[in-house]
């Protein structure tokens, strides 16, 4: 199997996984409606290999067991899931008749005229990632209590036949609670709310408040580092999380607190291709920690901490090799800031004492919902950021970005997510308005992919996603925004 074929297979696996999630979500919704007809299900965000879900009622262990049993009953019945299309006006009337207010609100605030609707056992839903044809195709799941809601755990995209163990993530859960507070401040919980705000001319206010919330959290983190008197700040996160801009903004706040930061990117310590490890398919594995020159990085960090002059490397992503970078020396009131996907992993900095390190995890951890049962994948948000950045600034095509994405995702799950809870602080880089801004950058690129292209159906999926959003002009996006790292116009030099 050649490289492109492997990539297409990985994308197909991801899409099967998305369909698995949609099917389970639909079954969960129907099971709850059968048991508790007046209850409203809200699927909030991903956590611990599953989705965090809320009901507008107190949930007991007995209730959760009843939901589990009802879901398994539906799955054993292997009911057909029908698909049909309606004009938007008729779809609105359908969901009004069944008192599905979230669907009505969505459809009244989008510009899509033909709506795909799914039905089984007399219940209706809208799912951007289509459910499977029958309920019996998703028999792997379990529910676990997570007050005030619960978590539905499902298989990993790389193996739909096996369930992962539930691993509590208390630090990550706190970030989601913080996000809910941000949502309340912004008054935006889903696509319909955002579109309505844009239509009413409130887009600029949404941008300003969302950016101010980011800045407030960055100030808080800088103050923690200052009070803890740390010497090395390690900033980790998955691809396109906004690590570089976050690092630069945190550096500014540390300067306000009297520090003089030295910034280092582990991307500049990539090994030459001849020494880069390969994955199980024989492809160069840039997501592996072994793709980084760990020895040189630690040698440089120790020298900088000792106050010595060091010439840093600079990785050229166009030429794909390492070049000479700037010379740095840490002043008396200096602090070293290192950013990269592996910075939470102790194997990256084994020679640096733990008591002088402060670890930060950054990712686009939360996003809008489409409606109560459809969340927007933050993985997709990062992929769209990456498409824009890499096509404009790193010499890639859309196909080139998509070719890498399956490997990027696999690398994240192996090399980044297991270390999330090692962080001293977490930062949610998602911006509630960003899809409306990214739309004008992404859509023209995606539309260039022709029907005979192997990546056409993946780009079509993304085009359908952007069709949900009204356009939002980027003129009010500040020059230091994390989004500027991807769309351009940043006041920072990368």
ChimeraX attribute file (.defattr): number of C-alpha atoms within 10 A of each C-alpha:
attribute: neighborCount
match mode: 1-to-1
recipient: residues
	/A:1	8
	/A:2	7
	/A:3	13
	/A:4	16
	/A:5	12
	/A:6	15
	/A:7	21
	/A:8	17
	/A:9	14
	/A:10	22
	/A:11	22
	/A:12	16
	/A:13	18
	/A:14	17
	/A:15	17
	/A:16	19
	/A:17	20
	/A:18	19
	/A:19	20
	/A:20	25
	/A:21	24
	/A:22	23
	/A:23	24
	/A:24	25
	/A:25	22
	/A:26	25
	/A:27	22
	/A:28	22
	/A:29	23
	/A:30	24
	/A:31	21
	/A:32	22
	/A:33	16
	/A:34	14
	/A:35	13
	/A:36	14
	/A:37	10
	/A:38	11
	/A:39	15
	/A:40	17
	/A:41	20
	/A:42	20
	/A:43	22
	/A:44	25
	/A:45	22
	/A:46	20
	/A:47	19
	/A:48	19
	/A:49	17
	/A:50	22
	/A:51	20
	/A:52	24
	/A:53	23
	/A:54	21
	/A:55	16
	/A:56	12
	/A:57	13
	/A:58	10
	/A:59	16
	/A:60	13
	/A:61	11
	/A:62	9
	/A:63	14
	/A:64	17
	/A:65	14
	/A:66	15
	/A:67	22
	/A:68	19
	/A:69	13
	/A:70	19
	/A:71	24
	/A:72	22
	/A:73	14
	/A:74	18
	/A:75	19
	/A:76	14
	/A:77	12
	/A:78	16
	/A:79	15
	/A:80	14
	/A:81	19
	/A:82	15
	/A:83	16
	/A:84	9
	/A:85	12
	/A:86	14
	/A:87	12
	/A:88	19
	/A:89	14
	/A:90	13
	/A:91	21
	/A:92	20
	/A:93	12
	/A:94	16
	/A:95	18
	/A:96	15
	/A:97	11
	/A:98	10
	/A:99	11
	/A:100	16
	/A:101	15
	/A:102	18
	/A:103	21
	/A:104	21
	/A:105	19
	/A:106	20
	/A:107	21
	/A:108	15
	/A:109	18
	/A:110	17
	/A:111	13
	/A:112	14
	/A:113	11
	/A:114	13
	/A:115	19
	/A:116	16
	/A:117	17
	/A:118	19
	/A:119	16
	/A:120	18
	/A:121	11
	/A:122	6
	/A:123	15
	/A:124	19
	/A:125	21
	/A:126	21
	/A:127	20
	/A:128	19
	/A:129	19
	/A:130	20
	/A:131	28
	/A:132	20
	/A:133	17
	/A:134	16
	/A:135	25
	/A:136	17
	/A:137	16
	/A:138	24
	/A:139	18
	/A:140	16
	/A:141	17
	/A:142	17
	/A:143	18
	/A:144	17
	/A:145	16
	/A:146	15
	/A:147	13
	/A:148	13
	/A:149	21
	/A:150	20
	/A:151	24
	/A:152	25
	/A:153	24
	/A:154	27
	/A:155	21
	/A:156	17
	/A:157	20
	/A:158	15
	/A:159	11
	/A:160	16
	/A:161	12
	/A:162	13
	/A:163	15
	/A:164	14
	/A:165	12
	/A:166	17
	/A:167	10
	/A:168	12
	/A:169	12
	/A:170	10
	/A:171	15
	/A:172	21
	/A:173	16
	/A:174	12
	/A:175	17
	/A:176	20
	/A:177	11
	/A:178	12
	/A:179	18
	/A:180	15
	/A:181	12
	/A:182	18
	/A:183	17
	/A:184	10
	/A:185	13
	/A:186	18
	/A:187	13
	/A:188	20
	/A:189	20
	/A:190	22
	/A:191	27
	/A:192	26
	/A:193	19
	/A:194	25
	/A:195	26
	/A:196	19
	/A:197	18
	/A:198	21
	/A:199	14
	/A:200	9
	/A:201	12
	/A:202	13
	/A:203	21
	/A:204	18
	/A:205	14
	/A:206	22
	/A:207	21
	/A:208	13
	/A:209	14
	/A:210	19
	/A:211	20
	/A:212	13
	/A:213	15
	/A:214	19
	/A:215	18
	/A:216	10
	/A:217	15
	/A:218	21
	/A:219	17
	/A:220	14
	/A:221	20
	/A:222	20
	/A:223	16
	/A:224	15
	/A:225	20
	/A:226	15
	/A:227	10
	/A:228	13
	/A:229	14
	/A:230	16
	/A:231	20
	/A:232	24
	/A:233	21
	/A:234	25
	/A:235	27
	/A:236	30
	/A:237	27
	/A:238	25
	/A:239	23
	/A:240	25
	/A:241	29
	/A:242	25
	/A:243	27
	/A:244	23
	/A:245	23
	/A:246	23
	/A:247	23
	/A:248	20
	/A:249	20
	/A:250	21
	/A:251	22
	/A:252	18
	/A:253	18
	/A:254	22
	/A:255	16
	/A:256	13
	/A:257	15
	/A:258	12
	/A:259	19
	/A:260	18
	/A:261	22
	/A:262	17
	/A:263	16
	/A:264	23
	/A:265	22
	/A:266	22
	/A:267	20
	/A:268	22
	/A:269	23
	/A:270	25
	/A:271	20
	/A:272	14
	/A:273	14
	/A:274	7
	/A:275	13
	/A:276	19
	/A:277	19
	/A:278	16
	/A:279	14
	/A:280	8
	/A:281	11
	/A:282	9
	/A:283	12
	/A:284	17
	/A:285	20
	/A:286	21
	/A:287	24
	/A:288	21
	/A:289	22
	/A:290	17
	/A:291	20
	/A:292	24
	/A:293	19
	/A:294	19
	/A:295	13
	/A:296	12
	/A:297	23
	/A:298	16
	/A:299	14
	/A:300	18
	/A:301	21
	/A:302	15
	/A:303	15
	/A:304	21
	/A:305	19
	/A:306	11
	/A:307	15
	/A:308	14
	/A:309	14
	/A:310	17
	/A:311	13
	/A:312	19
	/A:313	21
	/A:314	19
	/A:315	21
	/A:316	15
	/A:317	15
	/A:318	10
	/A:319	10
	/A:320	13
	/A:321	15
	/A:322	17
	/A:323	13
	/A:324	12
	/A:325	13
	/A:326	9
	/A:327	10
	/A:328	16
	/A:329	16
	/A:330	19
	/A:331	15
	/A:332	10
	/A:333	11
	/A:334	20
	/A:335	23
	/A:336	21
	/A:337	22
	/A:338	22
	/A:339	25
	/A:340	22
	/A:341	28
	/A:342	25
	/A:343	24
	/A:344	28
	/A:345	20
	/A:346	13
	/A:347	12
	/A:348	20
	/A:349	21
	/A:350	12
	/A:351	14
	/A:352	16
	/A:353	11
	/A:354	13
	/A:355	11
	/A:356	12
	/A:357	20
	/A:358	21
	/A:359	22
	/A:360	24
	/A:361	28
	/A:362	23
	/A:363	21
	/A:364	22
	/A:365	24
	/A:366	24
	/A:367	26
	/A:368	25
	/A:369	21
	/A:370	22
	/A:371	24
	/A:372	21
	/A:373	22
	/A:374	23
	/A:375	21
	/A:376	20
	/A:377	18
	/A:378	19
	/A:379	18
	/A:380	13
	/A:381	21
	/A:382	19
	/A:383	21
	/A:384	24
	/A:385	25
	/A:386	24
	/A:387	24
	/A:388	25
	/A:389	23
	/A:390	19
	/A:391	18
	/A:392	15
	/A:393	13
	/A:394	16
	/A:395	12
	/A:396	17
	/A:397	15
	/A:398	20
	/A:399	21
	/A:400	14
	/A:401	19
	/A:402	24
	/A:403	20
	/A:404	17
	/A:405	18
	/A:406	21
	/A:407	21
	/A:408	20
	/A:409	21
	/A:410	16
	/A:411	21
	/A:412	19
	/A:413	14
	/A:414	13
	/A:415	19
	/A:416	24
	/A:417	18
	/A:418	13
	/A:419	18
	/A:420	21
	/A:421	17
	/A:422	16
	/A:423	20
	/A:424	17
	/A:425	20
	/A:426	24
	/A:427	22
	/A:428	21
	/A:429	23
	/A:430	25
	/A:431	22
	/A:432	22
	/A:433	23
	/A:434	17
	/A:435	25
	/A:436	23
	/A:437	19
	/A:438	22
	/A:439	23
	/A:440	15
	/A:441	19
	/A:442	24
	/A:443	19
	/A:444	11
	/A:445	16
	/A:446	20
	/A:447	13
	/A:448	11
	/A:449	18
	/A:450	13
	/A:451	12
	/A:452	8
	/A:453	10
	/A:454	15
	/A:455	20
	/A:456	17
	/A:457	16
	/A:458	18
	/A:459	24
	/A:460	17
	/A:461	14
	/A:462	19
	/A:463	18
	/A:464	15
	/A:465	17
	/A:466	18
	/A:467	15
	/A:468	22
	/A:469	22
	/A:470	22
	/A:471	18
	/A:472	23
	/A:473	15
	/A:474	19
	/A:475	9
	/A:476	13
	/A:477	20
	/A:478	16
	/A:479	15
	/A:480	18
	/A:481	24
	/A:482	25
	/A:483	27
	/A:484	20
	/A:485	25
	/A:486	24
	/A:487	19
	/A:488	14
	/A:489	15
	/A:490	18
	/A:491	13
	/A:492	15
	/A:493	8
	/A:494	8
